[in-house]
């Protein structure tokens, strides 16, 4: 299990490591080309280029790490939010009310039980659905409760439903507000009703990489590199990379997945 966890961590950081290596190598070649063009001595040229490349690589790694951490946290929150909304939609009404009662109590809100759960003197109406609540559904609630204020907890509201609730000064909590409440009070269920989320494995990524539709960008990139090799100081890299990309475009077009 520990080896598998280490492997997953390495796979997650592989794009960041690959980008860092790319930026480092690109800056090294660029520095060597500029310094050689300025007729710097060979030893000084390679030493200075190495220092510049290491500096660029360090800065790139720091920036990519910070950006990747923020992106990972945002993605993790969205996945957990979607899983929670699906759970509240499929869970029984009694269990949903019990969960919300526990969360509001932990948040220090005034809770009372009558025919329904009352939060701060307002009846709580949990109505979690797969689709955004329509204005017709909100109109039925307004007709049912008439002049009595209520608090609506739902996944999402349609724009018309939001305007209707706002015009009657009724409060509501959407999915993000409910998630923030449960997260803040640490009452998110440990085991939720969720379907299996398909994960992208190495095989699916390789199949996408060798798809026939990638033949055109491979060809354009390869042809562009071959053209650029006519105007650069070190054409070998562009010649080799361009030929490889052209070969990849032909093989992908011939044997790739449709």
ABEGO torsion letter per residue (X at the ends): XAAAAAAAAAAAAAAAAAAAAAAAAAAAAAAAAAAAAAGBBAAAAAAAAAAAAAAAAAAAAAAAAAAAAAAAAAAAAAAAAAAAAAAAAABBAAAAAAAAAAAAAAAGBBBBBBABBBBGGBBBBBBBBABBBBAAAAAAAAAAAEABBBBBBBABBBAAAAAAAAAAGBBBBBAAAAAAAAAAAGABBABBBBBBBBBBBAAAAAAAAABAAAAAAAAAAAAAAAAAAAABABAAAAAAAAAAAAAAAAAAAAABBX
